[in-house]
């Protein structure tokens, strides 16, 4: 198993299983299963989030052109002081958008294709405090019910889910991760995006069942 997994990786599970090799392997298998279950749920929420943001941005910048081709206007320079430097917090979103347009086939690509090319990290940072005045107030708050707090109900959960997705995508151990808390983030964000999405996750997710049978 050390040859297959590497000694350092397997050591994490051995430690958690009190050096019982069979239990350690069972724990590794459980980690793979719950990672897959979380990816399933994260995929639903990520698609829901990007479509909700696309609708909100399209309503604020109706075009033509579509907002995905109007990055210089939608993500106009916004400067913040970081240490001794002035940083344009919209530079990275503009770059992400340019690359997405290229990957989608260029300016003639369908907007939906461009939206699908944008990674979770792009959508994650749109709710940050740096973008509150430029994006949240005029547009993105409309993706959620009245009374939604940007920091508490959106940016906090989305940030934690982004971190979780990165861990899962890199096959990292989730043995000390607050999976119950992250599942609550998933369902809570889903409820705000679309109540039926939250209901679907409660029924379709395998996460609660896997939590109950952790080795």
N, C-alpha and C positions, 0 to 999 in steps of 0.2 A: 504493500500500500504506500510505503514511503517512495518507492520508485514511480508509482503512478501519480500520486498527489504531491510529492516532494515532502521531505521530512519536516520542514518548518510549517507547511500547511497542515499536515496531519497532526502535528504536535498540538495545535490549538484544540482539536477535537479530542485528542487523548487526554489533555489536561481537564477538559470539561467532563470527560467520562471516567475520571479517576484511573487512568491508564488501562482501562478495559478496552482492548482493541476492537472487539466485536461491537460494543456499544458505541465506540468512537466512529466506526464506519456507519452504523445506523444513524448516528447523529449527523454525519456528513450527508447521508442520503436525505434525511429530513430537511436539512438546510437547503439542499438542491430543490426539493419539492416545494418548500414554502417560498423560496426565491421565485420559482416559476409561477406560483399562485399570485405572488405580489406583482410580478410583471404583467400578468393578465389584468389585474385590477388597475395598475398604473397606466396600462395602454388605454383602457376605457376613459380614465380621467384625463390623460394627456390629450386625447382626441377631442373630448368634450371641452377642455379648456381652450385649445387652439381654435376650435370652431366658434366658441362664444366670443373670444377676442377678435376673431376675424369679422364677425358680425358687428361688433362694437366699433372697430376701426373703420369698417366699410361705411357705417352710418355717419361717422364723424368726418371721414374723407371720402365722399362718394365717387369722386373721379368724374370723368376719366382723366388720367388713367387710374386703375385700381391702386389701392394704397400700397400694395407690394411693389409697384413700379414708381412710387412717389416717396421713396425713402428719405430723400433730402428735405421733403416738406414734413412728413410724418415724424421723422426723427431728426428734426432740426437741431443744430448744436445747442447743448445745455452744459454750461461749465460749472464745475465744482472745484473747490480747493482741496487737494489731497497732499498733506504735508506742505512742501514748498512749490508744488506743481499745480497748474490749472489743468483739469482733465475734462474733456468732453465726454459725458456719460452716455451720449447717444452714438458715439463713434462705433462701438462694437455692434450694436443693433443694426446700424447701417451696413457694416461689413457683412454681418450674418445674412442680411437681406440680399445684398448683391450676390453673394455666393449661392444663395438659394435660387435666385433668378437664373444664374448661369447653369446650375445643376438641373433646373427644371426645363432647360432648353432655350433660355434667352428671353428677351422681352415679349416674344410672341406666345410664350407659354401661358396656359390657363392659370388664373389666379389660384385655383384650388391645388394645382400641382406645386406652385411655389409655396403655398402654406404648408403642404405636406413635407416639403424639403426642410423646413425650419425645425431645428432640434428643440427638445424640451428646455434646454438652457436659455434659448431665446425667449420663450414665453415666460419662463420663471422670473427673469429679471425685469420684465415689464411692470410688475407690481411693486418693485422696490421703491423706497422713499425718494430716490434720485429722480424717478419718473412721475412722481405724484402730480405735480402741476401740469406737466406737458402731456401725460397720457391718461393717468387715472381719473383726474377730475373731468376733463372734457370727453372722455370716451369709455375707458375700461370699466368704470364703476357700473355702467349700464349692463354689463354682462352678469350682474348679480342682483339679488333682491334689495329693495330699499332697506337701509340700516346696516348693510354689510360694511364692516370696518376693514379697510385695506390691509393694515398691519396684522391685526389679530386673526381675521377670518380668511384672508387670502395669502398675503406674502409669507406669513409664518408657516402655515401648512404647506404651501407650494415649495418653499425653501427646504423644509424637512423632507418632503417627498422627492425633491430633486436629489438630495444627498442619498436617500434610500435607493433611488433608481441607479445612481452611479455605483453604489456598493453591490447591488444585485447584478448589474450588468458586468461587473468585473469579478463575479463569483466569490465575493468576500463572505466571511462568516457573519451570520446575523445572530449569533448566540447571545450577545449582550445588547442587541438592539431592542428598543421598546416597540415591538411589533404591534402590540395592542394599541399603543398610542398612534403609530403610523397608520394602522387600519382605521382608527377614528378620524385621522386627518383625511384619508381617502374618502370615506363615506361622508364626512362633513362637507368637504369641498364639492363632492358629487351632488349632494343635496342642494347646495347653493347654485350650482351650474344648471341643474335640471332635476327636480325631485324624482322623476322616474329613473334617472341614472343611479341615484342613491338607493332606491328600492331594488333595482336590478343587482347592484353589487351585494346587497345584503342576502339576496337569494342565490346568486351565481358564484360568489367568492368561495374558494376552498380554504382561505386563510383561517377562519375560526376553527374549522374542523382539524386542520393541521396543528394549530396551537394546542388543541386538546390532547393530541397524541404524541407530543414531543418526547423522544426517548429520554 
